[in-house]
Amino acid sequence: MDYKYIEQLLERYWQCETTLEEEHILRTFFSQKEVPAALLPYQSLFVYEQEERQKEPLGDDFDQRILAQVSETAPVKARPLTLRRRLMPLFKAAAVVAIILTLGNAIQVAFNMEDNDPAVNVAEELNKTVDGPSVAKSDSIRIDSMQAMQPIPVLVK
């Protein structure tokens, strides 16, 4: 027997070009008891809907059981949203940035340090003079403020 028409309908079905009548023809064809072996893999696809219709639907008490499970008597209490809770993501982000900057600074210092003794480097940095504007050089008062002060006499009783 030649099943070219059914094969053509299947090709059109996979391309979503069939009409409702053609899909009904496919369902009727695959609901037969004897289906060719080449088309047997497609039978379960077209028979599924009819088999599901024949199954027993949900019981009358199904809706009541679901509603009983859904409608719980425990009230849901709303928690107030405090300022601390609102700003918590900001605090976390600031902490992450601080950690990244600290680690970056530590890594940079480790790479910039030479093999010299760190104590000598610190002493050299402390003894280094900085050229720049000095308050003492540009001061308009010519008298030393420490010399101008007279000792305060202490009265002993």
C-alpha positions as a printed Julia matrix, in Angstrom:
157×3 Matrix{Float64}:
   0.0    0.0    0.0
   1.25   3.49  -0.87
   1.38   6.05   1.95
   2.77   8.97  -0.04
  -0.13  11.26   0.95
   0.48  10.61   4.67
   4.21  11.2    4.21
   3.47  14.47   2.41
   1.14  15.5    5.25
   3.85  14.68   7.77
   6.36  16.83   5.89
   3.9   19.71   5.84
   3.14  19.08   9.54
   6.83  19.44  10.49
   6.95  22.7    8.53
   3.77  23.95  10.33
   1.84  24.26   7.08
  -1.04  21.84   7.72
  -4.62  22.83   8.25
  -6.78  21.55  11.07
  -8.5   19.1    8.73
  -5.16  17.67   7.6
  -4.04  17.25  11.21
  -7.31  15.45  11.89
  -6.55  13.12   8.96
  -3.13  12.38  10.49
  -4.66  11.68  13.91
  -7.26   9.36  12.36
  -4.61   7.54  10.33
  -2.3    6.97  13.3
  -5.16   5.85  15.57
  -5.57   2.69  13.43
  -4.3   -0.6   14.75
  -2.07  -1.34  11.76
   0.44   1.38  10.92
   3.39   0.79   8.56
   6.74   0.23  10.26
   8.26   3.32   8.63
   5.59   5.55  10.19
   5.38   3.76  13.55
   7.67   6.23  15.41
   5.17   9.05  14.75
   2.14   7.13  16.03
   2.6    8.02  19.7
   2.69  11.75  18.84
  -0.7   11.76  17.17
  -2.41   9.22  19.46
  -1.36  10.93  22.69
  -4.16  13.51  22.66
  -6.86  10.88  22.18
  -5.42   8.69  24.92
  -5.37  11.59  27.35
  -9.02  12.37  26.63
  -9.99   8.82  27.55
  -8.18   8.97  30.87
 -10.2    9.83  33.91
 -10.14  13.56  34.67
  -9.29  14.93  38.06
 -11.75  14.2   40.81
 -14.32  16.68  42.12
 -12.46  17.03  45.39
  -9.19  18.01  43.65
  -9.98  21.73  43.7
 -10.9   21.6   47.36
  -7.7   19.76  48.3
  -5.5   22.24  46.43
  -7.31  25.25  47.89
  -6.96  23.78  51.38
  -3.21  23.46  50.88
  -2.85  26.93  49.42
  -4.98  28.88  51.87
  -2.95  28.62  55.02
  -4.25  30.27  58.15
  -0.89  31.61  59.32
  -0.7   35.33  58.53
   2.38  36.69  56.9
   3.97  39.42  58.96
   5.66  42.26  57.14
   9.07  43.18  58.47
  10.0   46.84  58.48
  12.83  47.77  56.18
  15.38  49.65  58.24
  17.98  52.07  56.95
  20.72  49.61  57.84
  19.12  46.9   55.69
  18.68  49.31  52.81
  22.33  50.36  52.91
  23.74  46.84  53.46
  24.58  46.3   49.73
  26.39  49.64  49.73
  28.4   48.63  52.82
  29.34  45.34  51.18
  30.45  47.07  47.99
  32.53  49.58  49.98
  34.18  46.73  51.89
  35.07  44.93  48.67
  36.56  48.1   47.19
  38.57  48.73  50.37
  39.94  45.18  50.33
  40.91  45.41  46.66
  42.65  48.77  47.17
  44.51  47.49  50.24
  45.71  44.37  48.46
  46.73  46.38  45.41
  48.72  48.8   47.56
  50.43  45.93  49.38
  51.38  44.27  46.1
  52.69  47.54  44.69
  54.85  48.16  47.76
  56.21  44.61  47.59
  57.23  45.04  43.95
  58.72  48.52  44.45
  60.91  47.57  47.43
  64.55  47.01  46.57
  66.75  44.4   48.19
  68.16  47.01  50.61
  67.48  46.93  54.31
  64.01  48.41  54.94
  65.23  50.15  58.11
  67.89  52.02  56.12
  65.3   53.06  53.55
  63.05  54.46  56.27
  65.96  56.37  57.85
  66.91  57.84  54.48
  63.35  58.96  53.88
  63.19  60.65  57.28
  66.48  62.53  56.82
  65.67  63.72  53.32
  65.11  67.46  52.98
  62.3   68.74  50.9
  62.82  71.87  48.86
  59.76  74.03  48.73
  58.13  77.04  50.27
  58.82  77.24  53.93
  56.7   79.08  56.42
  59.79  80.27  58.28
  61.36  81.75  55.1
  58.31  83.72  54.12
  57.43  84.86  57.62
  57.27  88.65  57.94
  58.19  88.72  61.64
  61.93  89.08  62.13
  61.95  88.41  65.84
  62.0   84.88  67.03
  58.8   84.27  68.92
  60.55  82.12  71.52
  63.04  84.87  72.4
  60.4   87.53  72.59
  58.58  85.74  75.32
  59.51  86.82  78.81
  59.43  84.3   81.61
  56.33  84.66  83.75
  57.18  85.29  87.39
  55.77  82.68  89.69
  54.33  83.99  92.93
  55.01  81.73  95.8
  53.0   82.26  98.91
